Amino acid sequence: STPTGLSATAVSSSEISLTWTDNSDNEDGFKIERKEAGGTYSVLSTVGTGITSYNNIFLLPNTTYYYRVRAYSSLGFSDYSNEVSATTPPKIEQIIIRLYIDNPNMYINEVKQEIDLGRGTKPVIIAEWSRTVVPIRAIVEALGGTISWDGTARKVTIQFKSTIIELWIDNPKAKVNGTAKWIDENNHDVKPIIINDRTMLPLRFVAENLGCLVEWEEVRREIKITYPKP
């Protein structure tokens, strides 16, 4: 019988996931065919009996691919399933930001810039928390996000893609897309503070909620932020 319900989902800039419904009880397997816009179908892969999914990897970014599937057995082929298409997203260039404790400079993909132009603000470790706080604006803007300050509510709002983070001075809870969260599950003292007229935010909470990987290197006292998370 003909497979039905074929669907295709772009998982990343180089991978599309296919699923379908197996309506036969006597097939030897399925043949998956693919084409690009304007092209002709050719067999991409053959999978065994009862298999109803396939991940197509090593694709090009920002490209539309078309798929169809049919069952086969010693008696021949079924009709083709419905045709589906999916478009891989553009490849996101990786951004690596390096910061150093007590150093007013940051490095964005190895390009040096001041964290807080002309102010000399630098990442510091709050000893009683054993946590690093940073002036976050330059980091958020390097990722392509925006940050705003509400002086009345003493609130920082960070917006990046579909994520909105709200933090309040001296409040150990923040909101991520409207949901309240402890800034540090393991230490409820950790909160945004003001040092030298600058709002200093706990780095790990912000960066991880924006989809970054945060790594600490003890010897160089280096904080490495990687986006997107590898």
C-alpha positions in Angstrom: 0.0 0.0 0.0 1.0 3.6 -0.6 2.8 5.4 2.3 0.9 8.5 3.5 1.3 11.5 5.7 4.8 12.2 4.5 6.2 15.3 6.3 9.5 17.1 6.2 11.0 19.4 8.8 14.2 21.4 8.6 16.2 20.5 11.8 19.2 22.7 11.0 20.9 24.5 8.1 22.2 21.1 6.9 19.5 18.5 8.0 15.9 17.7 7.1 13.9 15.1 9.1 11.3 13.0 7.2 8.4 10.9 8.7 5.6 9.0 7.0 2.9 6.4 7.8 3.5 2.8 6.7 0.2 1.3 5.3 1.6 -2.0 4.1 2.2 -5.3 5.8 4.3 -7.0 3.1 6.8 -4.4 2.0 10.6 -5.1 1.9 11.2 -1.4 2.6 10.8 2.1 1.3 12.7 4.1 -1.3 13.0 7.8 -0.5 13.5 10.2 -3.5 14.6 13.8 -3.5 14.9 16.6 -5.9 15.8 20.3 -5.8 13.7 23.1 -7.4 13.6 22.6 -11.1 15.3 19.2 -10.9 14.2 15.6 -11.3 13.6 13.0 -8.6 16.3 10.4 -7.9 16.6 7.8 -5.1 18.2 9.3 -2.1 18.1 6.2 0.2 16.4 2.9 0.8 15.3 1.9 4.3 14.0 -1.4 5.7 10.6 -2.7 6.4 8.6 -0.9 9.1 10.9 2.1 9.1 8.9 5.4 9.0 11.5 8.1 9.4 14.7 9.3 7.8 17.2 12.1 8.5 18.7 13.7 5.4 22.0 15.2 6.4 24.9 17.2 4.7 22.4 19.5 3.0 23.1 23.1 1.8 21.8 26.0 3.9 19.0 28.2 2.6 17.9 25.6 0.1 14.5 24.0 -0.7 14.4 20.2 -1.1 11.4 18.1 -2.3 10.7 14.5 -1.2 8.5 11.6 -1.9 8.5 8.0 -0.7 7.1 4.7 -2.0 7.1 1.1 -0.6 8.7 -1.7 -2.6 8.6 -5.5 -2.4 9.4 -8.4 -4.7 6.1 -7.7 -6.4 7.1 -4.1 -7.4 6.4 -0.6 -6.1 3.5 1.1 -4.4 2.3 4.5 -5.7 4.2 7.5 -4.4 3.3 9.2 -1.2 2.3 12.8 -1.1 5.1 15.2 -2.1 6.5 17.5 0.6 9.2 20.2 0.7 11.3 21.8 3.4 13.7 24.7 3.3 16.9 24.7 5.3 17.5 27.9 7.2 20.6 30.1 6.5 23.7 29.1 8.3 24.2 31.1 11.5 27.7 32.4 11.7 29.2 31.4 15.1 29.9 34.3 17.4 32.6 33.8 20.1 32.9 36.5 22.8 35.8 36.4 25.3 35.9 38.4 28.5 38.5 38.5 31.2 38.0 39.3 34.9 39.2 42.9 35.7 39.9 43.6 32.0 37.8 46.4 30.4 38.2 44.8 26.9 36.3 42.1 25.2 37.0 40.1 22.1 34.3 39.4 19.5 35.5 36.7 17.1 39.0 37.9 18.1 38.3 41.6 17.4 39.1 43.7 20.5 36.7 46.3 21.7 36.0 48.1 25.0 33.1 46.6 27.0 31.9 50.0 28.1 33.3 52.7 25.9 35.4 55.2 27.8 34.1 54.0 31.2 36.6 51.2 31.9 33.8 48.9 33.3 35.0 45.4 33.6 33.7 41.9 34.6 34.1 41.3 38.3 33.7 38.3 40.6 31.4 39.0 43.5 33.4 37.1 46.2 30.5 36.2 48.5 28.6 34.7 45.6 31.6 33.2 43.6 29.8 34.5 40.6 30.8 36.9 37.8 28.7 40.0 37.0 29.2 42.0 33.8 27.9 45.2 32.1 25.8 43.2 29.7 24.9 45.7 27.0 27.9 45.2 24.8 27.5 41.4 24.9 23.8 41.5 24.0 24.4 43.9 21.2 27.3 41.8 19.9 24.8 38.9 19.6 22.4 41.1 17.7 20.0 41.7 20.6 18.7 44.9 22.2 18.7 46.1 25.8 16.7 48.8 27.6 16.6 50.3 31.1 13.5 51.5 33.0 14.8 53.8 35.7 11.5 53.9 37.6 11.1 50.1 37.9 14.9 49.7 38.0 14.4 47.0 35.4 16.6 45.8 32.5 14.8 44.3 29.5 16.8 42.2 27.0 15.3 41.1 23.7 17.0 38.7 21.4 15.1 36.9 18.6 12.0 35.4 20.3 13.4 35.6 23.9 12.7 38.5 26.3 14.5 38.5 29.7 13.5 41.0 32.4 15.7 41.6 35.4 15.3 44.0 38.3 18.1 45.5 40.5 18.5 43.6 43.8 15.9 41.0 42.8 17.2 37.4 42.7 14.3 36.4 40.4 14.0 37.3 36.7 11.5 36.6 34.0 12.2 34.8 30.7 9.3 35.2 28.3 7.1 36.0 31.2 8.0 33.0 33.4 9.7 33.8 36.7 13.0 32.0 37.3 15.7 32.2 39.9 18.8 33.9 38.4 20.9 31.2 40.2 19.1 28.1 41.4 22.0 27.2 43.7 22.4 30.7 45.2 19.4 32.9 45.8 21.6 35.8 46.7 22.7 36.3 43.1 21.0 39.4 41.6 21.6 42.4 39.3 23.5 45.1 41.2 24.8 48.6 40.4 28.5 49.3 40.5 29.9 52.8 39.5 26.5 53.8 38.0 26.5 50.7 35.8 24.0 47.9 36.0 26.0 44.6 36.4 24.2 41.4 35.6 25.0 37.8 36.3 26.5 36.7 33.0 25.7 33.0 32.9 22.0 33.4 33.5 21.6 35.9 30.7 23.9 34.2 28.2 22.4 30.7 28.7 18.9 31.9 28.4 19.8 33.5 25.1 21.0 30.2 23.8 24.7 30.6 24.4 27.3 28.2 25.8 29.3 29.8 28.7 32.7 28.4 29.6 35.1 29.4 32.4 38.8 29.0 32.0 40.5 29.4 35.5 44.1 30.0 34.5 43.4 32.9 32.2 40.3 33.9 34.2 38.5 33.9 30.8 34.8 33.7 30.2 34.0 32.3 26.7 30.5 32.8 25.3 29.7 30.9 22.1 26.5 31.5 20.1 24.8 29.5 18.9 25.5 26.8 21.4 27.6 24.2 19.5 
